[in-house]
Amino acid sequence: MSRLDLFNYICDFAEWVSGRQAVTKKDGALRFGILGAANIAPQALIVPARSHAEVLVVAVAARDRKRAEVYAKRHGIPIVHDSYDALINDPSIDCIYNPLPNGLHYEWTLKALKAGKHVLLEKPSVSNAEEARSLFHHPVLQAPNAPVLVEASHYRFHPAWHTLLSLFDPKDVEEVDVRAAIFAGLFSGEDIRFHYELAGGTQMDLGHYTLTALRGVFQAEPVAVTSATPRLIHEGFDQRCDEAMVASYEFPNGGIGRISADLGARGGYWFPWLTSNWPNFTKDMPSWVSIKLREEKHGRLNGLETVSQKTIVMKNFMGPHVWHRIDIIDTTTWRHPDGRVAEEKKNTESKKAYVWPEGSDVETKGEDWWSTYRYQLEEFVNKVKGRKGSGAWVDGEESIKQMEATDRTYEF
C-alpha cells in the first residue's frame, strides 16, 4: 500500500465516521469551493463541514480536470469546474478554501477576495512578509462589508490552546521550548513542501506551528533571532529547502524561546551507526510546548531561602482533539545561603479541555469530538454571519507578524 493509498483510506474512514454525525443543512448555508484537489481538504474542511448545519462543500477545481472529477466523486462534491478562475467566479459560491501550495496563496486569495468571496486560507498565509502586508492591507479588505479572510492556523481555535494561555501571565515567562516532528518517510523529497519556488521548506510548514505557538505564549514579537540552524533536504532534491529547523529567539521581557520542527525525524536509537537513518517515531512527536515561569522568592525560614517555580507542559498542542494533556508542575525549593539545595518538593496538576468551559461567554460550547478544524470552521462561519463566536481568531496583523518572524528566521 502506497502512502497516498494509506492517506486516502484514513480520509475515507474519517468521512464515514463524519457521515454518522451529519446534520440537516439550514437555509442560507455557506457554499464552499475548494481550489485544488488537496490532500489536506478532507481533514480541514470536507469532514468538519458534515457536522456543520451552515456549511456545504459544493465545488472543486484542479489543474487536471480528471483528477478533480475523481476527487469530487470520492468526497461527494457535486460541481467540478474547469479552472480556478471558473470556480472563483461561480456566483453560487460564497466561500473559497485555498489549500494550494504556499507560493500560490497570494495570487488566488486576492482573486477570490476581489470576486467577493470569503476565504479560508491554509497556513502559512503567503510566501513572505511583503506578500502578507500587501494581502492583509489590501483595499478590498478595507471596504465596507469586506469579505472575511483568515489564515487557517487550526490549533489556535481549539479550547485546549486557550486553556493553556489562561494559566500564566506572559510577562512572567522565562523560557519556552516548542517542538514538533514527523517521522522520516511520510513525506518524500519530491513533496510539494520541498519546492523552493512554491515557498517550500519545513519552517513554512510544520515550523509555522512551532513559531506561532512560541509567539503566542510570549504574546509578543521576538526582539532578536539568536540562532537558526536548518537541516537541508537530502541530496537529489531541492537543497534550497530545509527539512528541519532549530532556532532560538529573545523576547522583550528577557525571555528565551526555542523551536524545533522536523519533517524527517530520524535516529535516536541505540547503535547509531546502524540506526541513524531509521525513522524516529518518538522524538518530539507529535508536538509539545514547555513553559518555564520566573522563580518567586518567599523569604527565609530557619535560615533557608524558599523559592517556588512553575513549569507548564502541553503535550500534542497541534492536535489536541485526538488527545492532549496540560501538566502544571509547581516546584518549591529550600536553599542554603551558599545556594545548595536543602529540600525540593514538586506537585503536578493536569488539565484537559475538549469543549469551552462552563461559565465562559461562548454561545456554542462545542463537542468533545470536534477537531481543531471543526472549531476553526465554527468561528469562520460565525465571523461571516456577524456573530460573536468564542473570540478565537487569527487577524490579519497576526498573520503579518508571523511572516515577519519567519522571514527573520530564514535570514539569520
C-alpha positions in Angstrom: 0.0 0.0 0.0 1.4 3.4 -1.0 1.5 6.4 1.3 -1.2 8.0 -0.8 -3.4 4.9 -0.6 -3.0 4.8 3.1 -3.9 8.5 3.4 -7.0 8.1 1.2 -8.0 5.1 3.4 -7.7 7.2 6.5 -9.7 10.0 4.9 -12.4 7.6 3.7 -12.7 6.2 7.3 -12.9 9.8 8.7 -15.6 10.7 6.3 -17.6 7.5 7.1 -17.4 8.5 10.8 -18.4 12.1 10.0 -21.3 10.8 8.0 -22.8 9.4 11.2 -22.5 12.9 12.7 -24.0 14.6 9.6 -26.7 17.2 10.3 -29.5 18.7 8.2 -28.4 21.8 6.4 -30.1 25.1 7.2 -31.3 27.6 4.6 -28.6 30.1 3.8 -25.8 27.7 4.5 -22.4 28.9 3.2 -21.4 27.2 -0.1 -17.7 26.4 -0.3 -15.5 25.8 -3.3 -12.0 24.2 -3.0 -9.0 25.4 -5.0 -7.1 22.2 -5.9 -7.6 18.6 -5.1 -5.6 18.9 -1.9 -4.9 16.1 0.5 -5.5 18.4 3.5 -9.0 19.4 2.4 -10.9 16.4 3.8 -9.4 16.9 7.2 -9.5 20.7 7.1 -12.9 21.3 5.5 -14.8 18.4 4.0 -15.1 16.3 7.1 -15.8 19.2 9.5 -18.5 20.5 7.1 -20.5 17.3 7.5 -21.4 18.2 11.1 -22.0 22.0 10.5 -25.5 22.9 9.6 -24.4 26.1 7.8 -21.7 24.7 5.6 -21.9 23.0 2.2 -18.9 21.9 0.1 -20.3 22.2 -3.4 -17.4 22.6 -5.8 -13.8 21.9 -6.6 -11.3 22.8 -9.4 -7.9 21.4 -10.1 -5.2 21.9 -12.8 -6.2 18.5 -14.1 -10.0 18.2 -14.6 -9.9 14.4 -14.5 -8.2 14.5 -11.1 -10.8 16.9 -9.9 -13.5 14.6 -11.0 -12.1 11.7 -9.2 -11.6 13.8 -6.1 -15.2 15.1 -6.3 -16.6 11.6 -6.6 -14.6 10.4 -3.7 -15.7 13.2 -1.4 -19.3 13.7 -2.7 -18.7 17.2 -4.2 -21.4 17.9 -6.8 -19.6 20.5 -9.0 -16.3 20.3 -10.9 -15.1 23.5 -12.5 -12.6 23.6 -15.4 -10.3 26.1 -13.8 -9.6 28.0 -10.6 -10.9 31.2 -12.2 -14.2 29.5 -13.1 -14.7 28.3 -9.5 -13.9 31.7 -8.1 -16.3 33.4 -10.4 -19.2 31.0 -9.8 -21.9 33.2 -8.4 -23.4 30.3 -6.4 -20.3 30.0 -4.2 -19.9 32.1 -1.1 -16.5 31.0 0.3 -13.2 29.7 -1.1 -10.9 27.3 0.7 -7.4 27.8 -0.5 -5.0 24.9 0.3 -2.8 25.5 -2.8 1.0 25.4 -2.5 2.3 28.3 -0.4 3.6 30.2 -3.4 0.2 30.4 -5.0 -1.7 31.6 -1.9 -1.3 35.3 -2.6 -2.4 35.3 -6.2 -5.5 33.1 -5.8 -6.6 34.5 -2.4 -6.6 38.0 -3.8 -8.5 37.0 -6.9 -11.1 35.3 -4.6 -11.4 38.4 -2.4 -11.9 40.7 -5.4 -14.7 38.4 -6.6 -16.4 39.0 -3.3 -15.7 35.5 -1.8 -14.8 34.9 1.9 -11.5 33.0 2.1 -10.4 30.3 4.5 -6.6 30.4 3.6 -4.4 27.5 4.5 -1.3 28.3 6.6 1.2 29.8 6.1 -0.9 32.7 4.7 1.6 33.6 2.0 5.3 33.3 0.9 6.8 36.2 2.9 6.1 39.3 4.9 6.0 41.6 1.9 3.1 39.5 0.4 1.4 39.3 3.8 1.4 43.1 4.2 0.2 43.5 0.6 -2.6 41.0 1.1 -3.9 41.8 4.5 -3.7 45.6 4.0 -5.3 45.4 0.5 -8.1 48.0 -0.1 -10.5 45.1 -0.9 -10.4 44.2 2.9 -10.8 47.8 4.0 -14.1 48.4 2.1 -17.5 48.3 3.8 -18.9 44.8 4.1 -15.5 43.4 3.0 -15.1 39.6 2.7 -13.7 37.6 5.6 -10.2 36.4 5.3 -8.4 34.2 7.9 -5.3 32.1 8.0 -6.2 28.5 8.9 -3.8 28.1 11.8 -6.3 25.5 13.2 -4.9 24.6 16.6 -5.5 28.2 17.8 -9.2 27.8 17.6 -9.4 24.8 20.0 -10.3 25.3 23.7 -7.2 23.5 24.8 -4.9 26.1 23.4 -6.8 28.9 25.1 -6.9 26.9 28.4 -3.1 26.7 28.2 -2.8 30.5 27.7 -5.1 31.2 30.6 -2.7 29.5 33.1 0.1 32.2 33.2 0.9 35.8 32.7 3.2 36.3 29.6 5.4 38.8 31.4 6.4 36.0 33.8 7.6 33.6 31.1 11.3 32.9 31.3 11.9 30.0 28.9 9.8 28.3 26.3 10.5 25.2 24.2 8.2 24.3 21.3 8.9 21.1 19.4 7.2 19.1 16.6 8.3 16.3 14.4 7.0 13.9 11.7 8.9 10.7 11.2 11.1 10.3 8.2 9.4 8.7 5.2 6.0 10.2 5.5 6.9 12.9 3.0 9.2 12.3 0.1 11.8 14.8 -1.1 9.6 15.4 -4.1 6.7 16.5 -1.9 5.3 20.0 -2.7 6.5 21.0 0.8 10.1 21.0 -0.5 9.7 23.0 -3.7 11.6 26.3 -3.2 9.8 28.2 -6.0 6.5 27.4 -4.3 7.7 28.8 -0.9 8.5 25.3 0.5 10.5 24.3 3.5 9.8 22.9 6.9 9.7 26.3 8.6 6.9 27.2 6.2 5.0 24.1 7.1 5.5 22.3 10.5 7.6 25.3 11.6 4.6 27.6 11.3 3.0 25.8 14.3 6.1 25.9 16.5 6.8 29.6 15.8 3.1 30.7 16.2 2.9 28.8 19.5 6.1 30.4 20.7 4.9 33.9 19.8 1.5 33.1 21.3 3.0 32.1 24.7 5.0 35.3 24.9 2.2 37.4 23.4 5.0 39.4 21.8 7.3 39.6 18.9 11.0 38.5 19.3 13.4 41.3 19.6 16.2 39.1 18.1 16.7 35.8 16.4 19.8 34.4 18.3 20.2 31.3 16.2 18.7 29.4 13.3 20.1 26.2 12.0 18.4 24.4 9.1 19.0 20.8 8.0 18.5 20.8 4.3 16.6 18.2 2.4 18.9 15.4 1.3 20.9 15.3 -1.9 19.0 14.6 -5.1 16.2 17.0 -4.1 15.8 20.8 -3.8 18.5 21.6 -1.2 17.4 25.2 -1.0 14.6 23.8 1.3 15.0 22.9 4.9 13.8 19.5 6.1 14.2 20.6 9.7 14.8 23.9 11.5 16.1 24.6 15.0 16.0 28.3 16.1 16.1 30.4 19.2 14.8 33.9 20.0 14.9 36.6 22.6 11.7 38.4 23.7 11.0 41.9 25.1 10.7 40.6 28.7 14.1 39.0 28.5 12.7 35.6 28.0 14.2 33.0 25.7 12.3 30.9 23.2 13.4 27.9 21.2 11.7 26.0 18.4 12.4 22.7 16.7 10.5 21.5 13.6 11.4 18.3 11.7 9.6 16.8 8.7 12.0 13.9 8.5 12.9 12.8 12.1 15.5 10.0 12.1 17.7 8.1 14.5 17.7 8.5 18.3 18.1 4.8 18.9 20.9 2.6 20.2 23.7 1.7 17.8 23.6 4.9 15.8 26.0 3.5 13.2 23.1 1.2 12.3 20.0 3.2 13.1 20.9 6.8 12.4 18.7 6.8 9.2 15.8 4.9 10.7 12.5 6.8 11.1 12.1 8.2 14.6 8.6 7.6 15.9 9.2 9.1 19.3 11.3 12.3 19.1 9.2 15.4 19.7 6.1 13.6 18.4 3.6 14.7 17.7 4.2 18.2 19.3 4.7 19.8 22.7 5.2 23.1 24.5 7.2 23.6 27.7 6.8 26.9 29.5 9.1 27.8 32.4 8.0 30.8 34.6 10.3 33.0 36.6 11.1 32.0 40.2 9.2 33.6 43.0 11.2 34.2 46.2 9.3 33.9 49.6 12.0 35.0 52.1 13.9 32.8 54.6 12.7 30.2 57.0 15.1 28.6 59.5 18.0 30.1 57.5 16.8 28.6 54.2 15.6 30.6 51.3 12.3 29.5 49.9 11.8 29.7 46.2 8.8 28.5 44.0 8.7 28.0 40.3 6.0 26.8 37.9 6.5 24.8 34.7 3.7 24.1 32.3 3.9 21.4 29.7 1.3 20.8 27.0 1.5 17.6 25.0 0.1 17.5 21.5 -0.8 21.1 21.2 -1.2 20.7 17.4 -3.9 18.0 17.6 -5.5 18.3 21.0 -8.8 16.8 19.7 -7.1 13.4 19.4 -5.5 13.6 22.8 -3.7 16.2 24.9 -2.7 16.9 28.5 -1.6 20.1 30.2 0.7 19.5 33.2 1.2 22.3 35.7 4.2 21.5 37.8 4.8 23.5 40.9 8.3 23.2 42.4 9.2 24.5 45.9 12.9 24.6 46.7 14.6 25.4 50.0 18.2 26.6 49.6 21.1 27.2 51.9 22.8 30.6 51.9 25.5 29.2 49.6 22.9 28.1 47.0 22.9 24.4 47.9 19.5 22.7 47.7 18.3 21.5 51.1 14.9 20.2 50.0 12.7 20.2 46.9 9.1 19.3 46.5 7.0 19.0 43.3 3.3 19.0 42.8 1.7 18.3 39.5 -1.9 19.1 38.4 -3.2 18.1 35.0 -5.9 19.6 32.8 -7.7 18.9 29.6 -10.2 20.9 27.6 -12.2 19.5 24.7 -15.0 22.0 24.9 -15.3 25.6 26.0 -15.7 25.6 29.8 -19.0 26.2 31.6 -19.3 29.8 32.6 -17.4 31.1 29.6 -19.1 33.6 27.4 -19.4 31.3 24.4 -22.7 30.6 22.8 -21.7 27.2 21.3 -19.6 25.2 23.7 -18.6 22.6 21.0 -18.4 18.8 21.3 -15.7 16.7 22.8 -15.2 15.0 19.4 -14.8 18.3 17.5 -11.4 18.6 15.8 -9.3 21.8 15.7 -10.6 22.2 12.1 -14.2 21.9 13.2 -13.7 24.6 15.8 -12.0 26.7 13.2 -14.9 26.3 10.8 -17.3 27.3 13.5 -15.5 30.6 14.0 -15.2 31.2 10.3 -19.0 30.8 9.9 -19.6 33.0 13.0 -17.4 35.7 11.5 -19.1 35.6 8.1 -22.5 35.6 9.8 -21.6 38.5 12.1 -21.8 36.6 15.3 -19.7 37.0 18.4 -18.3 33.5 18.5 -15.7 32.3 21.0 -13.3 35.1 20.4 -10.7 32.6 18.9 -9.4 34.2 15.7 -6.3 34.9 13.7 -6.5 38.5 12.4 -4.5 40.0 9.5 -1.9 41.8 11.7 -1.2 38.5 13.4 -0.6 36.8 10.1 1.7 39.6 9.0 3.8 39.4 12.2 4.1 35.6 11.8 5.5 36.0 8.3 7.9 38.7 9.5 9.2 36.4 12.2 9.5 33.6 9.7 11.5 35.8 7.3 13.8 36.8 10.1 14.4 33.2 11.0 15.4 32.3 7.4 17.5 35.5 7.1 19.6 34.7 10.2 
